[in-house]
Amino acid sequence: MPLPVTVRPVTGKLTLDATFKAALTSAPDAPLDAAVGRFVMRLSGRTGIPMLGLKDATPKLRIECASAGNDYPTLGEDESYTLDVTSEGALLKAPARAGALHGLETFGQLVTLGKDGFEVPAVHIEDNPRFPWRGLMLDSSRHWMPLEVVKRNLDAMAAVKLNVFHWHLSDDQGFRVESKRFPKLQQEGSDGLFYTQDEIRGVVAYARDRGIRVVPEFDIPGHTTAWLVGYPELGTNPGPYEIGRHWGIYENVLDPSREETYAFLDAFFEEMTALFPDPYFHVGGDEVEATQWNASARVQAWAKQNNLKDAHAIQAYFNQRVQKLLTKRGKILIGWDEVLHPDLPKDIVVQSWRGQKSLAEAAIKGYRGILSWGYYVDHLSPAAFHYAVDPMSGDAGKLGPEEKARILGGELCMWSEYTTSEMVDSRIWPRAAAIAERFWSPASTKDVDSMYARMEAVSRGLEWTGVQHRANYAPMLERMTAGRPTEPLRVLADAVEGLGLGPRARAGKYTSLTPMNRLADAARPESESVRSMELAAAKMVADPKGSPAEAAMLRREFGRWAANDARFQALAVDSPLLVELLPLSRDLAALGNAGLKLLNALQKGQTPEAGFVAAQTKEITRMEKPAAEVNLAATRPVKVLLKGGK
């Protein structure tokens, strides 16, 4: 995952053992050679086989790369590769380093445990991406993301062929980069949580070595409260300002009427653009609240003098000035779709978060664009939802060839209001792999069941990159039980799914200081076990007599649910983190009992009593409403049996 363009299985398999060696057999390329070394180390850890690359060993994986390419990854570079695996060895060929890196990841995903040990099936693969821009946006501003979080997610990105790391580095809640020219940005606006310039350079180099571009975002003119804490003179209002602690849209905004604002930005860009070699530079531009501009006599007088009729025109003027400052530094402006304005040059890039309509409008007007609508993983939507969204569907699907060529791809977005560094991996992975497939694979790759089966396998493989989307689950549950047995909580946690940004925002008043230590924080976006039960229930309904394995699995799981409440009630005594879950535990037990009754009836060829069906339908409708800021996913397999038994 992503599924390659062409996959042709052939007879045979390549066995992996201690003699395995991978080697670059084309022109010397130090970065690629280092990447091969990292790949072999990861493969060794995953298999438990010491792969030392002995000097006298014949390479089992040969890598031929025609050209090293540019010093840094670039938009539109050749990322294609071919991979041939036989029982004698494997040959990876690529025109440039990017394709070789991708091919290594594909080889790694093919490794499986066979009856004779670890092996790779013989195969011929031809592959190249559908879109050149395949990104992940990570918000380090709302909640701080330490360097180790950033780096392990870069490794996971590379594993599924994502190639743009969009780094959101400033917002109302924090300014996260060291500025030596304007030190009060981080001194006053970060709570001491920021990246030094050396650390930024280190991340850029780390990403480069994995074939990933780094595009920074410094959001202006709105979302700038953290800027204004240290430099209130940049604001439309005089201040004073405090770091934002709550979520939502703030009124604080830069003053576009003062030349001092642009002088500050010019010097700031000179410093920041030197840290990020990629030609693209993101300036945000979304959700600009016009209240302060409209209330300022100074701004309004200036706007009238410059024939700027409203806030949209004021922001367009501001963006034009910013664009010229970036152009002077050799950078191309990217902004969220609010920046779209006919006065901006056609080389800017519009990132659409409000829908495919704005993406299509930008393309029609001659602007390049990337799609993020439909890929907001902080909303905790199912992977199937994201998988169904295509940058070329909707309004974009109606475009002509020239306009379609302006759509560069897409980015999944991980905003961090309701996530911390402890849980962020589980909010990104493994669903990001499904989105990566949408960006890479042919548009005809749409089989949802295949996607889920492969995503679950890739999810386990991603653990070897270092991401903790699975590893952090158990410790978070153990914290809630304070050293007591976690199994009763684990049974309940496996049966629920977390809520995304919107429902959580409506459920309570959160701030950046709110503890994130409840089941709502530990719960996964999707329950693998519940999905497996849904599929088993569907098979049972279709063929009650011919699904013994599915029946046994359902009976076992329904039984666990039914018996779990008594154990959970005892565990929750005097526990402030568990008491809110008591109603959920009772509902899970009720679902377990209902599931067992429906399963018995189905296997006996009986129709459940009408009164029972009506009562259960009513109860499931109630249980489908969120409780304790989670969804009780366990309703779904019972609902399948209930409908099938009518």
C-alpha positions in Angstrom: 0.0 0.0 0.0 -0.1 2.1 -2.1 -1.1 -0.5 -4.7 1.4 -0.4 -7.5 0.3 0.4 -11.1 1.3 -3.0 -12.4 1.8 -6.2 -10.4 2.4 -9.5 -12.1 3.1 -12.5 -9.8 5.5 -15.1 -11.2 6.6 -18.5 -9.9 9.0 -18.8 -7.0 10.0 -16.9 -3.9 13.2 -15.2 -2.5 14.2 -16.6 0.9 15.6 -14.1 3.4 18.3 -15.3 5.7 21.6 -14.1 7.3 23.2 -13.9 3.9 20.8 -11.3 2.7 22.6 -8.2 1.3 21.2 -5.2 -0.5 23.6 -3.1 -2.5 23.7 -0.1 -4.9 25.2 -1.5 -8.1 25.0 1.7 -10.2 26.9 5.0 -9.9 27.9 6.0 -6.3 25.2 7.9 -4.5 26.0 8.5 -0.8 22.4 9.4 0.3 20.9 6.4 -1.5 23.6 4.1 -0.1 22.7 5.4 3.4 19.0 4.8 2.7 19.8 1.2 1.7 21.6 0.7 4.9 18.7 2.1 7.0 16.3 -0.2 5.0 18.3 -3.3 5.8 18.6 -2.4 9.5 14.8 -2.0 9.6 14.3 -5.3 7.7 16.7 -7.0 10.1 14.7 -5.7 13.1 11.4 -6.7 11.7 12.5 -10.3 10.8 15.0 -10.9 13.7 17.6 -11.9 11.2 21.1 -10.4 11.5 21.7 -8.9 8.1 25.2 -7.7 8.3 25.8 -7.2 4.6 28.9 -9.4 4.7 31.5 -8.3 2.2 31.8 -11.7 0.5 28.0 -12.1 0.2 26.4 -11.7 -3.2 23.7 -9.0 -3.1 20.2 -10.5 -3.0 18.7 -7.1 -3.7 20.5 -5.0 -6.4 19.5 -1.4 -6.8 20.3 0.4 -10.1 19.7 4.1 -10.1 20.3 6.0 -13.3 20.7 9.5 -11.7 21.0 10.8 -8.2 18.8 13.8 -9.1 18.7 17.1 -7.2 20.2 17.8 -3.8 16.6 18.1 -2.4 13.4 16.4 -3.6 11.5 18.6 -6.1 8.0 18.8 -7.3 7.4 16.7 -10.4 10.6 14.7 -10.3 10.6 11.2 -11.7 9.5 8.8 -9.0 9.0 5.7 -11.1 10.6 2.4 -10.5 10.5 -1.3 -11.5 11.0 -4.3 -9.2 11.7 -7.8 -10.2 11.9 -10.6 -7.6 12.9 -14.2 -8.5 14.1 -17.1 -6.4 17.7 -16.0 -7.3 17.4 -12.4 -6.2 15.7 -9.0 -6.7 16.5 -6.1 -9.0 15.2 -2.6 -8.3 15.7 -0.1 -11.1 14.8 3.6 -11.0 15.6 6.6 -13.2 16.3 8.7 -10.1 16.8 8.4 -6.3 13.1 9.1 -5.5 12.0 6.0 -7.4 14.7 3.9 -5.7 13.5 4.9 -2.3 9.9 4.1 -3.1 11.0 0.7 -4.6 12.8 -0.2 -1.3 9.6 0.4 0.6 7.6 -1.8 -1.8 10.2 -4.6 -1.4 9.8 -4.3 2.4 6.0 -4.6 2.2 6.3 -7.8 0.2 8.3 -9.6 3.0 6.1 -12.2 4.7 6.6 -15.1 7.0 6.2 -18.4 5.1 6.4 -22.0 6.3 10.2 -22.0 5.7 10.9 -18.6 7.2 10.8 -15.0 5.9 10.4 -14.7 2.2 9.4 -12.4 -0.7 7.1 -13.8 -3.4 8.5 -13.6 -7.0 6.9 -10.7 -8.8 7.3 -8.1 -11.5 6.2 -4.6 -10.5 6.1 -1.4 -12.6 5.1 1.7 -10.6 4.8 5.5 -10.6 2.6 8.0 -8.8 -0.6 9.4 -10.1 0.0 12.8 -8.4 3.3 14.6 -7.7 2.1 16.3 -4.4 1.2 13.7 -1.7 1.4 15.4 1.7 0.8 15.2 5.4 0.2 18.4 7.3 1.1 18.3 11.0 0.1 21.0 13.4 2.8 21.6 16.0 1.2 24.8 17.2 -2.0 23.9 19.1 -0.3 21.0 20.9 3.5 20.8 20.9 5.0 17.9 18.8 8.6 17.0 19.9 11.3 16.2 17.4 11.0 12.4 17.9 7.3 12.6 16.9 8.1 14.5 13.8 10.9 12.2 12.7 9.0 8.9 13.3 6.1 10.3 11.2 8.5 11.2 8.4 9.7 7.6 8.4 6.1 6.4 8.3 5.4 8.8 5.5 8.2 7.4 3.4 6.9 3.9 4.0 3.7 4.7 2.1 5.3 7.0 -0.4 4.0 10.4 0.9 6.5 13.0 -0.2 5.5 16.4 1.3 5.7 17.3 5.0 3.6 20.4 5.5 4.7 21.7 8.9 2.2 24.1 10.6 4.5 26.1 12.8 2.6 29.1 14.1 -0.9 29.8 15.3 -2.8 31.5 18.2 -1.6 28.9 20.6 2.1 28.9 19.8 4.9 30.1 17.7 7.3 27.1 17.3 10.5 28.2 15.5 13.5 30.0 16.9 13.9 33.5 15.4 17.3 35.1 16.1 16.2 38.3 14.5 12.9 38.5 16.4 13.6 36.4 19.5 10.4 37.5 21.3 8.4 35.4 18.9 9.5 32.2 20.6 10.5 33.7 24.0 7.0 35.1 24.6 4.8 33.1 22.2 5.8 29.4 22.7 5.7 28.5 26.5 9.3 27.5 25.9 8.3 24.8 23.4 9.9 25.6 20.0 12.4 24.1 17.5 15.8 25.7 17.4 17.1 26.6 13.9 19.6 23.7 14.1 16.7 21.3 14.9 14.8 22.7 11.9 17.8 22.1 9.6 18.0 18.6 11.0 14.4 17.8 10.2 14.8 19.2 6.7 17.8 17.0 6.2 16.1 14.0 7.7 13.2 14.4 5.4 15.4 15.0 2.4 17.2 11.7 3.0 13.8 10.0 2.9 12.6 11.7 -0.3 10.3 14.1 1.5 10.0 17.9 0.8 9.4 20.1 3.9 7.0 23.0 3.3 6.7 25.3 6.4 3.5 27.2 7.2 3.5 30.5 9.1 -0.2 31.5 9.2 -0.9 35.2 8.5 -2.6 37.6 8.8 -5.0 35.8 11.1 -4.2 33.0 13.6 -1.4 35.3 14.8 -2.1 35.8 18.5 1.2 34.1 19.5 3.1 36.5 17.2 1.5 39.5 18.9 2.4 38.5 22.4 6.0 39.5 21.8 5.3 42.1 19.1 2.0 43.8 19.8 2.9 46.6 17.5 2.1 44.3 14.6 -1.5 43.9 15.6 -4.5 45.9 14.5 -5.3 46.5 18.1 -2.7 47.8 20.6 -2.9 44.8 22.9 -1.6 43.5 25.3 -1.9 39.9 24.1 -1.7 36.5 25.7 -1.0 33.1 24.1 -4.3 31.5 23.1 -5.5 28.7 25.3 -8.9 27.9 23.9 -9.8 26.6 20.5 -11.6 28.4 17.7 -11.2 31.5 15.6 -9.6 34.5 17.3 -10.2 38.1 16.2 -6.5 39.1 16.6 -5.0 39.9 13.2 -2.0 41.7 11.8 -2.3 45.3 10.8 -2.2 45.6 7.0 -2.2 49.4 7.0 1.3 49.9 8.5 4.4 49.7 6.4 6.2 48.5 9.5 4.2 45.2 9.3 5.6 44.5 5.8 9.1 45.5 6.9 8.9 43.0 9.8 7.6 40.3 7.5 10.4 41.0 4.9 13.1 40.5 7.6 11.2 37.5 9.0 11.0 35.8 5.6 14.6 36.4 4.9 15.5 34.5 8.1 12.9 31.7 7.7 13.2 31.0 4.0 16.9 30.3 4.6 15.9 27.4 6.8 13.6 25.7 4.3 15.2 25.1 0.9 11.9 24.0 -0.8 10.6 26.6 -3.3 7.1 26.5 -1.7 6.3 28.5 1.4 2.8 28.4 3.1 1.3 31.6 4.5 -2.0 30.2 5.7 -4.5 32.9 5.1 -7.5 31.0 6.3 -10.3 32.1 8.7 -9.2 35.7 8.9 -11.7 37.4 11.2 -12.4 41.0 10.0 -13.9 42.4 13.2 -10.7 44.4 14.2 -10.1 45.6 10.7 -13.7 46.8 10.4 -13.6 48.5 13.8 -10.3 50.3 13.3 -10.6 53.9 12.0 -7.0 53.8 10.9 -7.4 50.6 8.8 -10.7 51.8 7.3 -9.2 55.2 6.4 -6.2 53.4 4.8 -8.5 51.0 3.0 -10.6 53.8 1.5 -7.4 55.6 0.4 -6.3 52.4 -1.5 -9.8 51.7 -2.9 -10.2 48.5 -0.9 -13.9 48.1 -0.5 -14.1 45.2 2.1 -12.1 42.8 4.3 -11.6 40.4 1.3 -10.0 43.2 -0.7 -7.8 44.1 2.3 -6.6 40.5 2.6 -6.0 40.4 -1.1 -3.8 43.5 -0.9 -2.0 42.0 2.1 -1.4 38.7 0.2 -0.1 40.6 -2.8 2.5 42.3 -0.7 3.5 39.1 1.0 3.7 37.3 -2.3 6.2 39.9 -3.6 8.3 39.5 -0.4 8.4 35.8 -0.9 9.2 36.1 -4.6 12.2 38.3 -3.7 13.4 35.3 -1.6 12.9 32.8 -4.5 9.7 31.3 -2.9 6.3 30.4 -4.3 3.3 31.3 -2.1 0.9 28.6 -1.0 -2.3 29.5 0.9 -5.6 28.0 2.0 -8.4 28.6 -0.5 -9.4 32.0 1.0 -6.3 33.5 -0.6 -7.7 33.0 -4.1 -8.0 36.4 -5.8 -7.5 37.5 -9.4 -4.8 40.0 -8.5 -2.4 37.2 -7.4 0.0 35.8 -10.0 -0.8 32.4 -11.5 2.3 30.7 -10.0 0.8 30.5 -6.5 -0.7 27.3 -5.2 -4.2 27.1 -3.6 -4.8 24.5 -0.9 -8.5 23.7 -0.7 -9.9 22.8 2.7 -13.5 24.0 2.0 -14.3 21.6 -0.8 -13.6 20.4 -4.3 -15.6 23.3 -5.7 -12.9 25.8 -4.7 -10.2 23.5 -6.1 -11.9 23.4 -9.4 -12.5 27.2 -9.4 -8.8 27.8 -8.8 -7.9 25.5 -11.7 -10.3 27.2 -14.0 -8.8 30.6 -13.2 -5.3 29.2 -14.0 -4.1 28.4 -10.5 -2.5 25.2 -9.4 -4.1 23.5 -6.4 -4.0 20.7 -3.8 -7.0 19.1 -2.1 -7.3 18.7 1.7 -11.0 18.7 2.0 -12.0 15.1 2.8 -8.6 14.3 4.2 -8.9 15.9 7.7 -7.8 12.9 9.8 -8.4 14.9 13.0 -12.2 14.4 12.3 -11.6 10.7 12.9 -13.7 9.7 9.9 -13.4 6.0 8.7 -10.7 5.2 6.3 -13.4 4.3 3.8 -14.6 7.9 3.8 -11.2 9.3 3.0 -10.6 6.6 0.4 -13.7 7.6 -1.5 -12.5 11.2 -1.9 -10.5 11.8 -5.0 -8.8 15.1 -6.0 -10.2 14.6 -9.5 -13.8 13.8 -8.4 -16.7 16.2 -7.9 -16.3 19.5 -9.6 -12.7 18.7 -10.5 -13.9 15.7 -12.5 -15.6 18.1 -14.9 -12.5 20.0 -15.8 -10.7 19.9 -19.1 -7.3 18.3 -19.5 -5.3 21.5 -19.2 -7.2 22.5 -16.0 -6.9 19.0 -14.5 -3.1 19.2 -15.0 -3.2 22.1 -12.5 -4.4 19.8 -9.7 -1.1 18.7 -8.1 -2.5 16.2 -5.6 -3.5 16.4 -2.0 -2.6 16.6 1.7 -4.1 14.9 4.7 -4.3 17.3 7.6 -3.6 16.6 11.3 -4.8 19.5 13.3 -3.9 19.1 17.0 -6.6 20.7 19.1 -7.8 17.4 20.4 -4.6 15.4 20.2 -1.2 15.4 21.9 2.2 14.0 21.0 1.2 10.8 22.9 -1.8 10.1 20.7 -1.1 11.9 17.5 0.3 8.8 15.7 -3.0 6.9 16.3 -4.9 9.8 14.7 -2.8 9.7 11.6 -2.0 6.0 11.1 -3.0 3.7 9.6 -5.7 5.7 7.8 -3.0 7.9 6.2 -1.9 4.8 4.3 -5.3 4.6 2.6 -5.1 8.3 1.7 -1.6 7.8 0.4 -3.0 5.1 -1.9 -5.6 7.5 -3.2 -2.8 10.0 -4.1 -0.4 7.4 -5.6 -2.4 4.5 -7.2 -4.6 4.6 -10.3 -8.0 6.1 -10.0 -9.5 2.7 -10.6 -8.1 1.3 -7.3 -11.3 1.5 -5.3 -12.0 -1.9 -3.6 -12.7 -0.9 0.0 -12.5 -4.4 1.4 -9.1 -4.9 -0.2 -8.0 -1.5 1.1 -9.0 -2.4 4.7 -7.3 -5.8 4.5 -4.1 -4.3 3.2 -4.3 -1.3 5.5 -4.4 -3.6 8.6 -1.3 -5.5 7.4 0.5 -2.2 6.6 -0.5 -0.9 10.0 1.5 -3.6 11.7 4.4 -3.1 9.4 4.4 0.6 10.2 5.3 -0.1 13.8 8.8 -0.9 12.5 9.2 2.7 11.3 8.8 3.8 14.9 5.3 5.3 14.9 3.4 4.5 18.0 -0.2 4.3 16.7 -0.6 0.9 18.2 2.1 0.9 20.9 0.6 3.8 22.9 -2.8 2.2 23.2 -2.1 -0.2 26.1 -0.1 2.3 28.2 -2.9 4.9 27.9 -5.4 2.3 29.2 -3.1 1.2 32.0 -2.9 4.8 33.2 -6.7 4.8 33.5 -6.7 1.7 35.7 -3.9 2.8 37.9 -2.0 -0.5 38.0 -5.1 -2.7 38.2 -5.9 -5.3 35.5 -6.8 -3.5 32.2 -8.6 -6.3 30.4 -12.1 -5.2 31.3 -11.3 -1.7 30.1 -9.6 -3.1 27.0 -12.7 -5.1 26.0 -14.8 -1.9 26.3 -12.1 0.3 24.5 -11.9 -2.2 21.6 -15.7 -1.8 21.1 -15.7 2.0 20.9 -14.4 4.6 18.5 -13.2 8.1 19.2 -14.9 11.4 18.2 -13.4 14.0 15.9 -12.9 17.7 16.3 -16.5 18.8 15.7 -18.3 16.5 18.2 -15.6 17.1 20.8 -15.8 20.8 20.4 -19.5 20.6 21.0 -19.2 18.3 24.0 -17.1 20.5 26.3 -14.9 23.5 26.7 -11.4 22.3 26.1 -8.2 24.4 26.3 -4.6 23.6 25.5 -4.1 22.8 29.2 -7.0 20.3 29.4 -5.7 16.8 30.4 -6.0 14.3 27.5 -6.2 11.1 29.6 -9.7 9.7 29.1 -11.0 6.9 27.0 -12.1 9.5 24.5 -8.4 10.2 24.0 -7.2 6.6 23.9 -10.0 5.3 21.7 -9.0 4.6 18.1 -10.7 6.2 15.1 -11.8 2.8 13.9 -12.2 -0.5 15.7 -10.5 -3.4 13.8 -12.3 -6.0 15.9 -15.7 -4.4 15.4 -15.2 -4.3 11.6 -14.2 -7.9 11.6 -17.4 -8.7 13.5 -19.4 -6.7 11.0 -18.0 -8.7 8.1 -18.6 -12.0 10.0 -22.2 -11.0 10.7 -22.8 -10.2 7.1 -21.5 -13.6 6.1 -23.7 -15.3 8.7 -26.8 -13.5 7.4 -26.0 -14.5 3.8 -25.2 -18.1 4.7 -26.0 -19.2 8.3 -25.0 -22.8 7.7 -21.9 -22.2 5.7 -20.1 -19.8 8.0 -18.9 -21.9 11.1 -15.7 -19.9 11.6 -17.6 -16.6 11.6 -20.3 -18.0 13.9 -17.6 -19.2 16.4 -15.9 -15.8 16.3 -19.1 -13.9 16.9 -20.2 -16.2 19.7 -16.8 -15.7 21.4 -16.9 -11.9 21.1 -20.5 -11.5 22.0 -19.9 -13.7 25.1 -16.9 -11.4 26.1 -19.1 -8.4 25.9 -21.9 -9.9 27.9 -19.6 -11.1 30.7 -17.4 -7.9 30.8 -19.7 -5.5 32.7 -19.5 -7.3 36.0 -15.7 -7.1 35.8 -15.8 -3.5 34.6 -18.1 -2.4 37.4 -15.7 -3.6 40.0 -12.7 -1.9 38.2 -14.5 1.4 38.0 -15.2 1.7 41.7 -13.7 5.0 43.0 -12.0 5.7 39.6 -12.6 9.2 38.3 -11.4 8.2 34.8 -13.7 5.2 34.5 -16.9 6.2 36.3 -18.2 8.0 33.2 -17.9 4.8 31.2 -20.3 2.7 33.4 -23.4 3.3 31.2 -21.3 2.4 28.1 -20.2 -0.9 29.8 -23.8 -1.8 30.6 -24.8 -1.1 27.0 -22.0 -3.3 25.7 -23.2 -6.2 27.9 -26.7 -5.7 26.6 -25.4 -5.8 23.0 -23.5 -9.0 23.7 -26.6 -10.6 25.1 -28.7 -9.4 22.1 -26.0 -10.6 19.7 -26.0 -14.1 21.2 -29.8 -14.4 21.0 -29.8 -13.2 17.4 -27.0 -15.6 16.5 -28.8 -18.5 18.1 -32.0 -17.7 16.2 -30.1 -17.4 12.9 -28.3 -20.7 13.3 -31.6 -22.5 14.1 -33.3 -20.9 11.2 -35.8 -19.0 13.5 -37.1 -15.5 13.1 -36.6 -13.4 16.2 -39.8 -12.2 18.0 -41.2 -9.0 16.7 -41.2 -7.4 20.1 -37.6 -8.3 20.6 -36.6 -6.8 17.3 -38.6 -3.6 18.0 -37.0 -3.2 21.4 -33.5 -3.9 20.2 -33.9 -1.5 17.3 -35.0 1.2 19.7 -32.1 0.5 22.0 -29.5 0.5 19.3 -30.8 3.9 18.0 -30.2 5.2 21.5 -26.8 3.6 21.8 -25.7 5.1 18.5 -25.6 8.5 20.1 -22.1 9.4 21.5 -21.5 8.9 25.2 -18.5 10.0 27.2 -17.2 11.4 23.9 -16.9 8.1 22.1 -19.1 6.1 19.7 -20.2 2.6 20.7 -19.1 0.9 17.5 -20.3 -2.4 18.9 -23.9 -1.6 17.8 -22.9 -2.3 14.2 -22.5 -6.1 14.0 -25.6 -6.5 16.2 -27.5 -4.3 13.8 -26.4 -6.4 10.9 -27.8 -9.5 12.5 -30.9 -7.7 13.6 -31.7 -6.6 10.0 -30.8 -10.0 8.6 -33.0 -11.9 11.0 -36.2 -10.0 10.1 
